[in-house]
Amino acid sequence: MSETRTARVALVGDRSPHVRSHTRVPRLIETLRARDGLALDAYWVATDDVPDTRIEGFDGVWVLPGTPYRSEEGALAALRTARERGIPLLGTCGGFQHALLEYARHVCGIASASNAETTPDAEQQLVVPLACSLIGHEGVVLVEPGSMAERILGTERSVERYHCAYGLNASYADTLRAHGLRFTGYDDEGEIRVAELPEHPFYLVTLFQPELAGDGDQCHPIVRAFAAAAVAHAARAASAVMGAT
């Protein structure tokens, strides 16, 4: 087993026993420690507590499902901090939707980009209802060769679990691409399901929920890769402190 290192990870979301994703996380954290030697100190950070939390002090940020969030701005602030500070970031389902919203507003300059779930009458809706709801569904995801997603999954085709009804408005995809965001996973009809940021140490967001894979006794490769990135971030931070003393 590899050497165990402890990393501090912010689990951003409004924790609820009614959100299956949230109930899975504690078991996954234990599985990562016991099976993979990846020790995480995981802290739940409610979206409305983000302004009072030093997100920049964490080694990883996982923005979880459970929308609508109590504070959309809080979720966006956590995503922005992770993106700008080079902190490993995983966003699943609602985290995927809000990562794209954050990028559109703060990188692409679309200040009025909106989420139809919370502002259904807004003019510039970046996040919109899916043509077919994916609540409780499984579906094929095709990932681009050479992408981070492909390297992590070890395959170009995977079957993943969903529990969502909103996704990216495809009319904004080219603008997001032009500003550096890379879409690397699609369903079998070409709808976007995965995005990553190549210049970032670890920035991977998925509309599907890897935390729902299996029975919890083994972690999905994406969850494991995120944990490894957080542990690596913690090690680099510790080395920097030692080097400064």
C-alpha positions in Angstrom: 0.0 0.0 0.0 1.2 3.5 -0.8 2.2 5.9 2.0 -0.8 7.5 3.6 -0.9 11.3 3.6 -3.7 13.4 5.0 -5.2 16.2 2.8 -8.0 18.6 3.8 -10.9 18.5 1.4 -13.9 20.8 1.4 -17.2 19.1 0.5 -19.2 22.0 -0.7 -22.9 21.4 -0.6 -26.0 21.7 1.6 -25.7 18.3 3.4 -28.9 16.4 3.5 -29.8 12.7 4.3 -32.2 12.9 1.4 -29.4 13.4 -1.2 -28.0 10.0 -2.0 -24.7 11.4 -3.1 -24.2 13.0 0.3 -24.9 9.7 2.2 -22.3 8.0 0.0 -19.4 10.3 0.7 -18.4 9.2 4.2 -18.1 5.6 3.1 -16.1 6.6 0.1 -13.7 8.6 2.3 -13.1 5.5 4.5 -12.7 3.3 1.4 -10.0 5.7 0.0 -8.1 5.5 3.3 -8.4 1.7 3.7 -8.0 0.5 0.2 -6.0 3.2 -1.6 -3.9 4.7 1.2 -5.4 8.2 0.5 -6.2 9.8 3.8 -8.6 12.8 3.6 -9.8 15.1 6.3 -13.2 16.0 4.8 -15.1 19.0 5.9 -18.7 19.8 4.9 -19.1 23.4 3.9 -22.6 24.6 3.3 -22.9 26.9 0.4 -24.1 29.8 2.6 -21.0 29.2 4.9 -18.5 29.6 2.0 -18.0 33.4 2.6 -16.8 32.6 6.2 -14.6 29.7 5.2 -11.0 29.9 3.9 -11.5 27.7 0.9 -8.0 28.6 -0.2 -6.7 26.6 2.8 -8.0 23.3 1.5 -6.1 20.8 -0.6 -9.2 19.8 -2.6 -12.7 21.1 -3.3 -15.5 18.8 -4.3 -18.8 20.6 -5.2 -21.5 18.1 -4.7 -25.1 17.7 -6.0 -28.2 18.9 -4.1 -29.4 21.9 -6.1 -30.9 24.4 -5.8 -28.2 25.4 -3.4 -29.0 27.6 -0.5 -26.5 30.0 -1.8 -25.7 30.0 -5.5 -23.1 32.7 -4.9 -21.4 30.6 -2.2 -21.0 27.7 -4.6 -19.7 29.9 -7.3 -17.2 31.5 -4.9 -15.8 28.1 -3.9 -15.5 27.0 -7.5 -13.7 30.3 -8.4 -11.3 30.0 -5.5 -10.4 26.4 -6.5 -9.9 27.4 -10.2 -7.9 30.5 -9.5 -5.7 29.0 -6.7 -4.9 25.8 -8.5 -6.7 23.7 -5.9 -7.8 20.2 -7.1 -11.5 20.6 -8.1 -14.1 17.9 -8.6 -17.7 19.0 -9.5 -20.4 16.4 -9.9 -24.0 17.0 -11.2 -24.8 20.4 -9.6 -21.1 21.0 -9.3 -20.7 20.5 -13.0 -23.5 23.0 -13.8 -22.2 25.6 -11.4 -18.6 25.2 -12.6 -19.7 26.1 -16.1 -21.7 29.0 -14.7 -18.7 30.3 -12.8 -16.4 30.0 -15.8 -18.9 31.8 -18.0 -19.3 34.7 -15.6 -15.7 35.2 -14.5 -13.6 34.0 -17.5 -15.8 34.5 -20.5 -17.3 37.8 -19.2 -20.9 36.7 -19.5 -21.9 38.4 -16.2 -25.6 37.7 -16.6 -25.2 34.0 -17.4 -27.9 32.3 -15.4 -29.3 29.0 -14.2 -32.8 28.1 -15.3 -33.4 26.1 -12.2 -33.2 29.2 -10.0 -34.0 32.0 -12.5 -36.3 30.5 -15.1 -37.1 33.9 -16.6 -33.5 35.1 -17.2 -32.5 35.9 -20.7 -29.0 34.4 -20.8 -29.6 30.9 -19.5 -26.4 28.9 -19.5 -27.8 26.0 -17.5 -31.1 24.7 -18.9 -33.5 21.7 -18.5 -32.3 18.7 -20.3 -34.3 17.5 -23.2 -34.8 14.2 -21.3 -34.4 14.1 -17.5 -31.6 11.9 -16.3 -32.9 11.4 -12.8 -32.2 7.9 -11.8 -30.7 7.0 -15.2 -27.5 5.3 -16.4 -26.0 6.3 -19.7 -23.0 5.8 -22.0 -20.2 8.5 -21.8 -17.7 8.7 -24.6 -14.5 10.5 -23.6 -11.8 12.0 -25.9 -8.5 10.2 -26.4 -5.7 11.9 -24.5 -8.0 13.8 -22.2 -7.7 13.8 -18.4 -11.0 11.9 -18.2 -9.7 9.2 -20.6 -6.4 8.8 -18.7 -8.3 8.4 -15.4 -11.0 6.1 -16.7 -8.6 4.0 -18.8 -11.2 3.8 -21.5 -12.9 5.9 -24.1 -16.4 4.4 -23.2 -18.0 4.2 -19.8 -21.5 3.7 -18.4 -22.2 6.2 -15.6 -25.0 7.1 -13.2 -27.0 10.3 -13.2 -29.5 12.0 -11.0 -30.1 15.4 -12.7 -32.5 17.3 -14.9 -30.3 20.3 -16.0 -27.3 20.7 -18.2 -25.3 23.1 -20.4 -27.1 25.2 -23.0 -25.2 24.0 -26.1 -25.3 27.4 -27.7 -22.7 28.6 -25.1 -20.3 25.7 -25.7 -18.1 27.4 -28.3 -17.7 30.5 -26.1 -16.6 28.4 -23.2 -14.2 26.5 -25.5 -12.7 29.7 -26.9 -11.8 30.8 -23.4 -9.9 27.6 -22.6 -12.4 25.1 -21.2 -12.2 21.7 -22.8 -15.2 19.5 -23.2 -14.0 15.9 -23.1 -17.0 13.7 -22.5 -20.3 13.3 -24.4 -23.3 11.0 -24.4 -24.0 8.9 -27.4 -26.0 11.7 -28.9 -23.2 14.3 -28.6 -24.5 16.1 -25.5 -21.7 17.4 -23.2 -21.2 15.4 -20.0 -17.6 16.2 -18.9 -15.4 19.3 -18.8 -11.8 19.9 -17.8 -9.3 22.7 -17.7 -6.0 21.6 -19.2 -3.8 24.3 -17.5 -5.1 23.5 -14.0 -3.5 20.8 -11.8 -6.8 19.0 -11.5 -10.1 20.5 -12.7 -12.7 17.9 -13.7 -16.4 18.3 -13.6 -19.0 15.8 -14.7 -22.8 15.9 -15.1 -22.9 12.2 -14.0 -22.2 11.3 -10.4 -19.2 9.0 -10.0 -19.9 8.8 -6.2 -22.9 6.7 -7.0 -20.9 4.0 -8.8 -20.9 0.5 -7.3 -21.7 -0.3 -3.7 -19.1 2.0 -2.1 -16.6 -0.7 -1.4 -14.5 0.6 -4.3 -14.2 4.1 -5.4 -14.9 5.3 -8.9 -11.6 6.1 -10.7 -12.5 9.8 -10.9 -13.1 10.0 -7.1 -9.8 8.2 -6.5 -7.9 10.5 -8.9 -9.4 13.6 -7.2 -8.3 12.2 -3.8 -4.8 11.5 -5.1 -4.6 15.1 -6.5 -5.6 16.5 -3.1 -3.0 14.4 -1.3 -0.3 15.6 -3.8 -1.4 19.2 -3.2 -1.0 18.7 0.5 2.4 17.2 0.0 3.6 20.1 -2.1 2.2 22.5 0.5 4.1 20.7 3.2 7.3 20.7 1.2 7.0 24.4 0.5 6.6 25.1 4.3 9.7 22.9 5.1 11.7 24.7 2.4 10.8 28.1 3.8 12.0 27.2 7.3 
